[in-house]
């Protein structure tokens, strides 16, 4: 096989533009190539995590628990915040550029005339990476839905569904029951299932009862409470006391329950669980950064449910100054549903243009924001420019929120450096 010599940047650009449809669900194409490369069993134990929100927190907690225990853990997540390499990790270390270049070459050769989407190619690269490293555990985060998502070519030993709410309705259906059916497609016969939310739709619960074993649902088969900075989990007549998590407790507790039901294959001590709950870090999930007496809150909320979570968190902060929102979204999102929970809280809006084929045009964003020019500060050419304007406008005690899209939040996160801020002061 002759190498093309393309850099990672060139590969990513080519893959983004090669396939006409950015999202094309279905397993036949990727499975054909995965079989050719013998990638269908990346580790002795596989966990697959699906859900509208909270997937990243489950994955990060599991990754922390098992890495801290000494296991070799491969993780595949999406999308990324700053660099593509973040998506594919082994024991929290991101894949190298050269490794990705080699994997893309191999996939391109193996696919022959099979057209693969960007996400399918990325998934195959992750599986190639895992196959090379003799792992104990692989954790796969579903990209979209579940049943027809590229990650679902891999049979899992444990499936976790976090929440089911409205997002990607054009692909998953227009009711929660339909969306739940798609997500429940990751469940496997006689394999374990954890329902991390207490209000999962009937379609998920029915599928779980029909095929999975054991089935563990939050509020039914386990429960938890938080008091005095202690997380108490009741599971199988045992009480487990752990530190209060800084990620969403539903997600963290689901990860803890996962570690318990996989304990025969992958034993974990409670002290490592406690350490991991304190040490786990997930950027841009209610992440607060303080700079020059201003607070910046980064959150990748990009659907109505996650926006409601964000608004609830902001309300709890008891901000005495003004709140500034740096915001944008992709054109297939429910812009009104994302903005609505924040409208009563935000004083000033800074909508921004995104570098994406799926980016909202200015008119889409602006029609959902306050028309008053004092409240909506124009339309900015980039997230960085919007953040710069918000930072200059903000006073001591004010809060700046960046939300609405992984692309926007990643750009702002990348911009928040001392050298960048020095230019603004």
C-alpha positions as CSV (number, residue, x, y, z in Angstrom):
1,X,0.0,0.0,0.0
2,X,1.5,3.3,-1.1
3,X,1.2,6.2,1.3
4,X,-0.3,9.5,0.2
5,X,1.8,11.6,2.5
6,X,-1.2,13.7,3.6
7,X,-1.1,15.5,6.9
8,X,-3.8,15.1,9.4
9,X,-5.2,18.5,8.5
10,X,-5.4,17.5,4.9
11,X,-7.1,14.2,5.7
12,X,-9.7,15.9,7.9
13,X,-10.5,18.4,5.2
14,X,-10.8,15.7,2.6
15,X,-13.0,13.5,4.8
16,X,-15.3,16.4,5.6
17,X,-15.8,17.2,1.9
18,X,-15.7,13.7,0.4
19,X,-19.2,12.5,1.4
20,X,-22.2,14.5,0.2
21,X,-24.2,13.9,3.4
22,X,-22.5,14.7,6.6
23,X,-24.9,12.5,8.5
24,X,-26.0,9.2,6.9
25,X,-27.2,6.6,9.3
26,X,-26.9,2.9,8.6
27,X,-24.5,0.1,9.4
28,X,-23.9,-1.8,6.2
29,X,-21.1,0.5,4.8
30,X,-19.0,0.7,8.0
31,X,-19.5,-2.9,8.9
32,X,-18.2,-4.1,5.5
33,X,-14.9,-2.2,6.1
34,X,-14.7,-3.1,9.8
35,X,-15.0,-6.8,8.8
36,X,-12.3,-6.4,6.2
37,X,-10.0,-4.9,8.9
38,X,-11.1,-7.4,11.6
39,X,-12.2,-4.7,14.1
40,X,-15.4,-6.0,15.5
41,X,-14.1,-7.0,19.0
42,X,-11.8,-4.1,20.2
43,X,-11.5,-5.3,23.8
44,X,-12.7,-8.1,26.1
45,X,-15.2,-5.7,27.6
46,X,-17.2,-3.0,25.8
47,X,-19.5,-0.3,27.2
48,X,-21.7,1.7,24.9
49,X,-23.3,5.0,26.1
50,X,-26.2,6.7,24.3
51,X,-28.5,9.5,25.3
52,X,-29.6,13.1,24.4
53,X,-27.5,14.6,27.2
54,X,-25.1,13.4,29.9
55,X,-23.1,10.9,27.7
56,X,-19.9,12.7,28.1
57,X,-20.2,12.8,31.9
58,X,-20.8,9.0,32.1
59,X,-17.9,8.3,29.7
60,X,-15.5,10.6,31.6
61,X,-16.4,9.1,35.0
62,X,-15.9,5.5,33.7
63,X,-12.7,6.5,32.0
64,X,-11.4,8.0,35.3
65,X,-12.5,5.0,37.4
66,X,-10.9,2.3,35.3
67,X,-7.8,4.3,34.4
68,X,-7.2,5.0,38.1
69,X,-7.6,1.3,38.9
70,X,-4.8,0.4,36.4
71,X,-6.8,-1.0,33.5
72,X,-6.0,-0.2,29.9
73,X,-9.0,1.8,28.7
74,X,-9.8,3.0,25.2
75,X,-12.4,5.8,24.8
76,X,-14.1,7.1,21.7
77,X,-16.2,10.3,22.0
78,X,-17.6,13.0,19.7
79,X,-17.6,15.8,18.8
80,X,-14.4,17.3,19.9
81,X,-13.8,20.8,21.5
82,X,-10.5,21.9,20.2
83,X,-8.7,19.1,18.3
84,X,-9.9,16.1,16.5
85,X,-7.4,13.9,18.5
86,X,-9.5,14.4,21.7
87,X,-12.1,11.9,20.3
88,X,-9.8,8.9,20.6
89,X,-8.0,8.2,23.8
90,X,-6.2,5.5,25.7
91,X,-5.9,6.1,29.5
92,X,-6.8,9.7,28.9
93,X,-4.0,10.3,26.4
94,X,-5.2,11.5,23.0
95,X,-4.2,9.8,19.8
96,X,-1.1,11.3,17.9
97,X,-1.4,13.0,14.5
98,X,0.9,10.4,12.9
99,X,-1.2,7.5,14.2
100,X,-4.4,9.0,12.7
101,X,-2.7,9.7,9.4
102,X,-1.6,6.0,9.2
103,X,-5.1,4.8,10.2
104,X,-6.8,7.0,7.6
105,X,-4.4,5.6,4.9
106,X,-5.3,2.0,5.9
107,X,-9.1,2.7,6.0
108,X,-8.9,4.4,2.6
109,X,-7.2,1.4,1.1
110,X,-9.5,-1.1,2.8
111,X,-12.8,0.6,1.9
112,X,-12.2,0.2,-1.9
113,X,-15.3,1.7,-3.5
114,X,-17.4,1.9,-0.3
115,X,-18.3,5.5,0.5
116,X,-17.9,6.3,4.2
117,X,-19.0,9.4,6.1
118,X,-16.6,11.5,8.2
119,X,-18.0,9.9,11.4
120,X,-17.8,6.3,10.0
121,X,-14.1,6.9,9.1
122,X,-13.4,8.4,12.5
123,X,-15.1,5.4,14.2
124,X,-12.9,3.0,12.2
125,X,-9.8,4.9,13.1
126,X,-10.7,4.6,16.8
127,X,-11.3,0.9,16.5
128,X,-7.9,0.5,14.7
129,X,-6.2,2.3,17.5
130,X,-7.8,0.2,20.1
131,X,-7.0,-3.0,18.3
132,X,-3.3,-2.1,18.3
133,X,-3.1,-1.7,22.1
134,X,-4.4,-4.8,23.9
135,X,-7.0,-3.1,26.0
136,X,-9.0,-4.3,28.9
137,X,-12.0,-2.1,28.2
138,X,-13.4,0.1,25.4
139,X,-16.0,2.8,26.1
140,X,-17.9,4.0,23.0
141,X,-20.0,7.2,23.0
142,X,-22.8,7.0,20.4
143,X,-22.7,9.9,17.9
144,X,-26.4,10.1,17.0
145,X,-29.3,8.0,18.1
146,X,-28.0,4.4,18.6
147,X,-29.6,1.8,16.4
148,X,-28.1,3.0,13.2
149,X,-25.1,4.8,14.6
150,X,-21.6,3.7,13.4
151,X,-20.6,2.7,17.0
152,X,-23.4,0.1,17.0
153,X,-21.5,-2.3,14.8
154,X,-19.7,-3.3,18.0
155,X,-21.5,-5.7,20.4
156,X,-21.4,-4.3,23.9
157,X,-21.4,-6.0,27.3
158,X,-23.1,-3.1,28.9
159,X,-25.4,-0.4,27.4
160,X,-26.1,2.8,29.2
161,X,-28.8,5.4,28.2
162,X,-28.6,8.7,30.0
163,X,-31.6,10.9,29.0
164,X,-34.1,10.9,26.1
165,X,-35.2,14.3,24.9
166,X,-35.7,16.2,21.7
167,X,-32.7,16.6,19.4
168,X,-32.0,15.4,15.8
169,X,-35.8,14.8,15.2
170,X,-35.2,14.6,11.4
171,X,-33.2,11.5,12.0
172,X,-34.7,10.0,15.2
173,X,-38.4,10.8,15.1
174,X,-40.6,13.5,16.4
175,X,-41.8,11.9,19.7
176,X,-39.9,10.8,22.8
177,X,-41.1,7.2,22.2
178,X,-39.6,7.2,18.7
179,X,-36.4,8.7,19.9
180,X,-36.2,6.2,22.7
181,X,-36.7,3.3,20.3
182,X,-33.7,4.5,18.3
183,X,-31.5,4.9,21.4
184,X,-32.6,1.5,22.7
185,X,-31.1,-0.1,19.6
186,X,-27.8,-0.3,21.4
187,X,-29.1,-2.9,23.8
188,X,-28.0,-6.5,23.4
189,X,-29.6,-9.8,24.3
190,X,-28.7,-11.0,27.8
191,X,-26.3,-8.1,28.3
192,X,-26.6,-5.5,31.0
193,X,-28.5,-2.3,30.7
194,X,-28.4,0.8,32.9
195,X,-31.1,3.6,32.6
196,X,-29.4,6.6,34.1
197,X,-32.6,8.8,34.1
198,X,-35.7,8.0,36.2
199,X,-38.0,9.2,33.4
200,X,-37.0,7.2,30.4
201,X,-39.8,6.6,27.8
202,X,-41.7,3.4,27.7
203,X,-40.1,2.4,24.4
204,X,-36.7,2.2,26.2
205,X,-38.0,0.3,29.2
206,X,-39.9,-2.2,27.1
207,X,-36.9,-3.0,24.9
208,X,-34.8,-3.4,28.1
209,X,-37.2,-5.8,29.7
210,X,-37.5,-7.8,26.4
211,X,-33.8,-8.3,25.8
212,X,-31.4,-7.0,28.5
213,X,-30.2,-8.8,31.6
214,X,-29.8,-7.4,34.2
215,X,-31.8,-4.2,33.8
216,X,-31.0,-1.4,36.3
217,X,-33.1,1.8,36.2
218,X,-32.4,4.9,38.3
219,X,-35.1,5.2,41.0
220,X,-36.2,1.6,40.7
221,X,-33.2,-0.7,40.9
222,X,-30.9,1.8,42.6
223,X,-31.2,5.2,44.1
224,X,-29.1,8.0,45.5
225,X,-29.2,11.2,47.5
226,X,-26.8,14.1,48.1
227,X,-26.5,15.6,51.6
228,X,-23.7,17.5,53.3
229,X,-21.3,17.0,50.3
230,X,-21.8,13.3,50.5
231,X,-23.2,11.1,47.7
232,X,-25.1,8.1,49.1
233,X,-25.9,5.3,46.7
234,X,-28.3,2.5,47.6
235,X,-27.7,-0.5,45.4
236,X,-28.5,-4.2,46.1
237,X,-29.1,-3.6,49.8
238,X,-25.7,-1.8,50.2
239,X,-25.1,1.8,51.0
240,X,-22.1,3.4,49.2
241,X,-20.9,6.8,50.5
242,X,-18.8,8.9,48.0
243,X,-17.8,12.5,47.5
244,X,-20.4,14.9,46.1
245,X,-19.8,14.9,42.3
246,X,-19.3,18.1,40.3
247,X,-20.7,16.4,37.1
248,X,-24.4,15.6,36.8
249,X,-25.1,13.1,39.6
250,X,-27.4,10.9,37.4
251,X,-24.4,10.3,35.0
252,X,-21.9,9.8,37.8
253,X,-24.1,7.4,39.6
254,X,-24.7,5.4,36.4
255,X,-20.9,5.0,36.0
256,X,-20.6,3.8,39.6
257,X,-23.4,1.2,39.1
258,X,-21.6,0.1,35.9
259,X,-18.4,-0.5,37.8
260,X,-20.4,-2.6,40.3
261,X,-22.1,-4.9,37.8
262,X,-18.9,-5.4,35.8
263,X,-16.9,-6.1,39.0
264,X,-16.4,-9.8,38.3
265,X,-14.6,-9.0,35.0
266,X,-13.0,-5.7,36.1
267,X,-12.8,-5.4,39.9
268,X,-12.6,-1.9,41.2
269,X,-12.1,-0.8,44.8
270,X,-14.5,1.8,46.4
271,X,-11.5,4.0,47.2
272,X,-10.7,4.3,43.5
273,X,-14.3,5.2,42.7
274,X,-14.1,8.0,45.4
275,X,-10.8,9.3,44.1
276,X,-12.2,9.3,40.5
277,X,-15.3,11.2,41.4
278,X,-13.2,14.0,42.9
279,X,-10.6,14.0,40.1
280,X,-12.7,13.6,36.9
281,X,-12.6,16.7,34.7
282,X,-14.8,17.2,31.7
283,X,-14.2,20.5,29.9
284,X,-17.1,22.7,28.9
285,X,-19.7,21.1,31.1
286,X,-20.7,23.8,33.5
287,X,-17.1,24.8,33.5
288,X,-16.4,28.0,35.4
289,X,-13.2,30.0,34.7
290,X,-12.4,33.2,36.6
291,X,-10.4,35.9,34.8
292,X,-9.8,39.5,35.9
293,X,-12.8,39.6,38.3
294,X,-15.1,38.3,35.5
295,X,-16.5,34.8,35.4
296,X,-16.8,32.7,32.3
297,X,-19.1,29.8,32.2
298,X,-18.5,27.3,29.4
299,X,-21.2,24.7,28.5
300,X,-21.9,22.8,25.4
301,X,-25.7,22.9,25.8
302,X,-27.1,22.6,22.3
303,X,-30.6,21.3,22.7
304,X,-33.6,22.4,24.9
305,X,-33.0,20.0,27.7
306,X,-29.4,20.9,28.2
307,X,-30.3,24.6,27.9
308,X,-32.8,24.1,30.8
309,X,-30.0,22.5,32.9
310,X,-27.8,25.4,32.1
311,X,-30.4,28.0,33.0
312,X,-31.1,26.2,36.3
313,X,-27.3,26.2,37.1
314,X,-27.0,29.9,36.3
315,X,-30.0,30.7,38.5
316,X,-28.3,28.9,41.4
317,X,-25.1,31.1,41.1
318,X,-26.9,34.2,42.3
319,X,-25.2,36.6,39.9
320,X,-25.4,40.2,41.1
321,X,-23.9,41.8,38.0
322,X,-25.0,41.4,34.3
323,X,-25.0,38.2,32.4
324,X,-23.5,38.2,28.8
325,X,-24.2,35.3,26.4
326,X,-21.8,34.3,23.6
327,X,-24.0,32.1,21.5
328,X,-24.4,30.2,18.2
329,X,-25.8,26.9,17.0
330,X,-26.0,24.6,14.0
331,X,-28.9,25.0,11.5
332,X,-30.5,21.7,12.4
333,X,-31.0,22.7,16.1
334,X,-34.1,24.0,17.8
335,X,-32.8,27.6,18.3
336,X,-35.9,28.9,20.0
337,X,-35.9,25.9,22.4
338,X,-32.2,26.5,23.3
339,X,-32.5,30.2,23.8
340,X,-35.8,30.3,25.6
341,X,-34.6,29.1,29.0
342,X,-31.8,31.7,29.1
343,X,-33.8,34.7,27.8
344,X,-35.1,35.8,31.3
345,X,-31.5,35.6,32.7
346,X,-29.3,37.1,30.0
347,X,-28.8,40.9,29.8
348,X,-26.6,41.0,26.6
349,X,-26.3,38.6,23.7
350,X,-23.3,38.2,21.4
351,X,-24.4,35.9,18.5
352,X,-21.5,34.5,16.4
353,X,-20.8,33.0,13.0
354,X,-19.5,29.4,13.0
355,X,-17.1,27.8,10.6
356,X,-19.3,24.9,9.6
357,X,-21.3,23.7,6.6
358,X,-24.2,23.3,9.1
359,X,-23.9,26.7,10.7
360,X,-26.9,28.9,11.3
361,X,-27.1,32.0,9.1
362,X,-27.4,35.3,11.0
363,X,-31.1,35.6,10.3
364,X,-31.9,32.3,12.0
365,X,-30.1,33.3,15.2
366,X,-31.2,36.9,15.4
367,X,-34.9,36.2,15.0
368,X,-34.9,34.3,18.3
369,X,-32.9,37.0,20.2
370,X,-34.1,40.3,21.7
371,X,-34.6,42.9,18.9
372,X,-33.4,45.7,21.2
373,X,-29.9,46.7,19.9
374,X,-28.8,47.4,23.5
375,X,-29.4,43.7,24.3
376,X,-28.2,42.0,21.2
377,X,-24.8,43.4,20.3
378,X,-24.8,42.8,16.6
379,X,-23.6,39.7,14.8
380,X,-19.9,38.7,15.2
381,X,-17.7,37.1,12.6
382,X,-16.4,34.4,14.9
383,X,-16.8,33.0,18.5
384,X,-13.5,34.6,19.4
385,X,-14.7,38.1,18.3
386,X,-18.0,37.6,20.1
387,X,-16.1,36.6,23.3
388,X,-13.8,39.5,22.9
389,X,-16.7,41.9,22.7
390,X,-18.4,40.3,25.8
391,X,-15.2,40.4,27.8
392,X,-14.7,44.1,27.1
393,X,-18.3,44.9,27.9
394,X,-18.3,42.9,31.1
395,X,-17.5,44.5,34.5
396,X,-16.3,43.0,37.7
397,X,-18.9,40.6,39.1
398,X,-20.5,40.0,35.7
399,X,-20.9,36.5,34.2
400,X,-20.1,35.6,30.5
401,X,-21.8,32.4,29.3
402,X,-20.5,30.6,26.1
403,X,-23.0,28.0,24.9
404,X,-25.0,26.5,22.0
405,X,-22.4,24.5,20.1
406,X,-19.3,22.4,20.6
407,X,-17.7,24.5,17.8
408,X,-18.4,27.8,19.6
409,X,-17.4,26.6,23.1
410,X,-14.3,25.0,21.8
411,X,-13.2,28.2,20.0
412,X,-13.8,30.2,23.2
413,X,-12.0,27.7,25.4
414,X,-9.1,27.8,23.0
415,X,-9.1,31.6,23.2
416,X,-9.1,31.8,27.0
417,X,-5.4,32.1,27.6
418,X,-3.5,34.7,29.5
419,X,-1.8,36.1,26.3
420,X,-5.2,36.4,24.6
421,X,-6.7,38.2,27.6
422,X,-3.8,40.6,27.8
423,X,-4.7,41.9,24.4
424,X,-8.2,42.8,25.7
425,X,-7.2,44.7,28.8
